[in-house]
Amino acid sequence: MTDAQIGLLTPGTLELFTDKTRDKILAASLAAFNHKGYGAVTTASIAESADVLEGTLWYHFRAKKDILDAHISLLQRVFVRENAQSNDRDANGIIDGIFRSYDVIWDFRYLLRDDFESALTGDANALSRVRAINDFLDQWTEGRMRHAQSAGLLQFEPGQAEDVSEIILVMGRYWMDFSHKKYPSQAGPMLRKKGLSHIFTVLRPYLSEEAAALIAAKLLT
């Protein structure tokens, strides 16, 4: 793993990748897609960043869209794991799960941010997969809100959970693109934490005192 990738991906996501060639390609491409956009990145530049020959990349992935598909599968697998770890009713566990999941979304943000309608024109299957992962994350976010509500960490009036979830999703998607343009000199970890802070500002009127205290403490670390 290169220093550049270490700076662009969170430690938790970097742990998903081994030193095997296929994982090196996945990590390098993930950092590149996030930084430049899926459509702007070539397989030659991915191979160079991963320190492999382009022919080696083709051996593992027949096309760039196959790398995209591998990222989607990995993201889904991570979220299944995170849900399993945070489905209890322990307040600290629920908050930790939300923070960890936000880091994962940040590290795979190109999947939510990029215009795949143009990048995948003519490939209905690949476009369907991208749409499906976006729908999956929408449903996950609302599910986490409802789970936190059932555990007493959030208090919503009827219908508010869905509305607040939509606001958070809009903020998250917009922030991922906007933050790098507004704060080009700030490092990724600072922008990621700032985005989390904005999300919890929206949630603050609905948080229990226990949840608010836990979140405030975690934002200081």
C-alpha positions as CSV (number, residue, x, y, z in Angstrom):
1,M,0.0,0.0,0.0
2,T,1.4,3.4,-1.0
3,D,1.6,6.4,1.2
4,A,-0.9,8.2,-1.1
5,Q,-3.4,5.4,-0.6
6,I,-2.9,5.4,3.1
7,G,-3.8,9.1,3.1
8,L,-6.8,8.8,0.9
9,L,-8.5,5.7,2.6
10,T,-9.3,5.2,6.2
11,P,-7.4,2.6,8.3
12,G,-10.6,0.4,8.6
13,T,-10.9,0.3,4.8
14,L,-7.2,-0.3,4.2
15,E,-7.5,-3.4,6.4
16,L,-9.9,-4.9,3.9
17,F,-7.0,-5.3,1.4
18,T,-4.1,-7.7,1.6
19,D,-0.8,-7.5,-0.3
20,K,-2.2,-9.8,-3.0
21,T,-2.1,-8.3,-6.5
22,R,-5.9,-8.2,-6.9
23,D,-6.3,-6.3,-3.6
24,K,-3.6,-3.9,-4.5
25,I,-5.5,-3.1,-7.7
26,L,-8.7,-2.7,-5.8
27,A,-7.2,-0.3,-3.3
28,A,-5.4,1.8,-5.9
29,S,-8.5,2.1,-8.1
30,L,-10.7,3.0,-5.1
31,A,-8.4,5.8,-4.1
32,A,-8.1,7.0,-7.7
33,F,-11.9,6.8,-8.5
34,N,-12.6,8.8,-5.3
35,H,-10.0,11.4,-6.2
36,K,-10.6,11.9,-9.9
37,G,-13.9,10.3,-10.7
38,Y,-14.6,6.9,-12.3
39,G,-14.8,8.2,-15.8
40,A,-11.5,10.1,-15.6
41,V,-9.3,7.2,-14.4
42,T,-7.6,4.9,-16.9
43,T,-6.6,1.3,-16.3
44,A,-3.0,2.3,-17.1
45,S,-3.0,4.8,-14.3
46,I,-4.5,2.3,-11.9
47,A,-1.8,-0.3,-12.8
48,E,0.9,2.4,-12.3
49,S,-0.5,3.3,-8.8
50,A,-0.8,-0.3,-7.8
51,D,2.8,-1.0,-9.1
52,V,1.7,-3.7,-11.5
53,L,1.8,-4.1,-15.2
54,E,-1.4,-3.2,-17.1
55,G,-1.4,-6.7,-18.5
56,T,-1.5,-8.0,-14.9
57,L,-4.5,-5.8,-14.2
58,W,-6.3,-7.2,-17.3
59,Y,-5.6,-10.7,-15.9
60,H,-7.6,-10.0,-12.8
61,F,-10.2,-7.6,-14.3
62,R,-11.3,-7.8,-17.9
63,A,-12.6,-4.2,-17.9
64,K,-12.7,-1.2,-15.7
65,K,-16.4,-1.9,-15.0
66,D,-15.3,-5.2,-13.4
67,I,-13.3,-3.2,-10.8
68,L,-16.4,-1.1,-10.2
69,D,-18.4,-4.4,-9.7
70,A,-15.8,-5.7,-7.2
71,H,-16.0,-2.4,-5.2
72,I,-19.8,-2.7,-5.0
73,S,-19.6,-6.3,-3.8
74,L,-17.0,-5.4,-1.2
75,L,-19.1,-2.5,0.0
76,Q,-22.2,-4.7,0.4
77,R,-20.2,-7.3,2.3
78,V,-18.8,-4.7,4.7
79,F,-22.2,-3.3,5.4
80,V,-23.7,-6.7,6.1
81,R,-20.8,-7.2,8.7
82,E,-21.4,-3.7,10.2
83,N,-25.1,-4.3,10.6
84,A,-24.5,-7.7,12.3
85,Q,-22.1,-5.9,14.7
86,S,-24.4,-3.0,15.5
87,N,-27.8,-4.6,15.7
88,D,-27.8,-4.9,19.5
89,R,-29.3,-2.3,21.6
90,D,-26.1,-1.0,23.3
91,A,-25.9,2.7,22.8
92,N,-22.1,2.8,22.4
93,G,-22.2,-0.1,19.9
94,I,-24.9,1.6,17.8
95,I,-23.0,4.9,17.7
96,D,-19.7,3.1,16.9
97,G,-21.4,1.3,14.1
98,I,-22.7,4.5,12.6
99,F,-19.2,6.1,12.7
100,R,-17.6,3.0,11.2
101,S,-20.2,2.9,8.4
102,Y,-19.8,6.5,7.6
103,D,-16.0,5.9,7.1
104,V,-16.9,3.1,4.7
105,I,-19.3,5.3,2.8
106,W,-16.6,8.0,2.6
107,D,-14.0,5.6,1.3
108,F,-16.4,4.3,-1.5
109,R,-17.9,7.8,-2.1
110,Y,-17.4,7.8,-5.9
111,L,-20.2,5.2,-6.0
112,L,-22.7,7.7,-4.6
113,R,-21.1,10.8,-6.2
114,D,-20.3,10.1,-9.9
115,D,-22.5,10.4,-12.9
116,F,-22.7,6.8,-14.0
117,E,-25.6,7.5,-16.4
118,S,-22.9,8.9,-18.7
119,A,-20.0,6.7,-17.7
120,L,-21.9,3.4,-18.2
121,T,-24.0,4.4,-21.3
122,G,-25.0,1.2,-23.1
123,D,-24.3,-1.1,-20.2
124,A,-27.6,-1.7,-18.5
125,N,-26.3,-4.4,-16.2
126,A,-23.5,-2.3,-14.7
127,L,-25.8,0.7,-14.4
128,S,-28.3,-1.4,-12.6
129,R,-25.7,-2.5,-10.1
130,V,-24.8,1.1,-9.3
131,R,-28.4,2.1,-8.9
132,A,-28.9,-1.0,-6.6
133,I,-26.0,-0.1,-4.3
134,N,-27.3,3.5,-4.0
135,D,-30.8,2.1,-3.1
136,F,-29.2,-0.2,-0.6
137,L,-27.4,2.6,1.1
138,D,-30.6,4.7,1.2
139,Q,-32.5,1.8,2.9
140,W,-29.6,1.2,5.3
141,T,-29.5,4.8,6.4
142,E,-33.2,4.8,7.2
143,G,-32.9,1.4,8.9
144,R,-30.1,2.7,11.1
145,M,-32.3,5.7,12.1
146,R,-35.2,3.4,13.0
147,H,-32.9,1.0,14.9
148,A,-31.5,3.9,16.9
149,Q,-35.0,5.1,17.6
150,S,-36.1,1.7,18.8
151,A,-33.1,1.7,21.2
152,G,-34.1,5.1,22.6
153,L,-31.2,7.1,21.1
154,L,-33.5,9.1,18.8
155,Q,-37.0,10.4,19.3
156,F,-39.0,10.9,16.1
157,E,-42.5,11.9,15.5
158,P,-44.4,9.6,13.0
159,G,-42.9,10.1,9.5
160,Q,-39.8,12.0,10.7
161,A,-37.4,9.1,10.5
162,E,-37.8,8.9,6.7
163,D,-37.5,12.7,6.3
164,V,-34.4,13.0,8.4
165,S,-32.8,10.1,6.6
166,E,-33.4,11.8,3.3
167,I,-31.8,15.0,4.6
168,I,-28.8,13.1,5.8
169,L,-28.4,11.3,2.5
170,V,-28.5,14.5,0.6
171,M,-26.0,16.1,2.9
172,G,-23.7,13.1,2.7
173,R,-23.7,12.9,-1.1
174,Y,-23.3,16.7,-1.5
175,W,-20.6,17.0,1.1
176,M,-18.4,14.3,-0.4
177,D,-18.1,16.3,-3.6
178,F,-18.4,19.8,-2.2
179,S,-15.9,19.5,0.6
180,H,-12.9,18.9,-1.6
181,K,-13.8,21.9,-3.8
182,K,-14.4,24.3,-0.9
183,Y,-11.4,23.1,1.3
184,P,-8.8,21.9,-1.3
185,S,-6.0,22.2,1.2
186,Q,-7.6,20.2,4.0
187,A,-6.8,16.5,4.5
188,G,-9.4,13.8,4.0
189,P,-9.7,12.9,7.7
190,M,-10.5,16.5,8.6
191,L,-13.2,16.7,5.9
192,R,-14.6,13.4,6.8
193,K,-15.0,14.4,10.5
194,K,-16.4,17.8,9.5
195,G,-19.1,16.0,7.4
196,L,-19.9,13.8,10.4
197,S,-20.3,16.9,12.5
198,H,-22.7,18.4,10.1
199,I,-24.8,15.2,10.0
200,F,-25.0,15.1,13.8
201,T,-25.9,18.8,13.9
202,V,-29.0,17.9,11.9
203,L,-29.7,14.9,14.3
204,R,-29.1,16.9,17.5
205,P,-32.8,17.9,18.1
206,Y,-33.8,14.2,18.0
207,L,-30.9,12.7,20.0
208,S,-31.3,11.5,23.6
209,E,-28.8,13.0,26.0
210,E,-26.9,9.8,26.2
211,A,-26.5,9.6,22.4
212,A,-25.5,13.3,22.2
213,A,-22.8,12.8,24.9
214,L,-21.4,9.7,23.2
215,I,-21.3,11.4,19.8
216,A,-19.7,14.5,21.2
217,A,-16.9,12.5,22.8
218,K,-16.3,10.5,19.6
219,L,-16.1,13.7,17.5
220,L,-13.3,14.9,19.8
221,T,-11.1,11.8,19.2
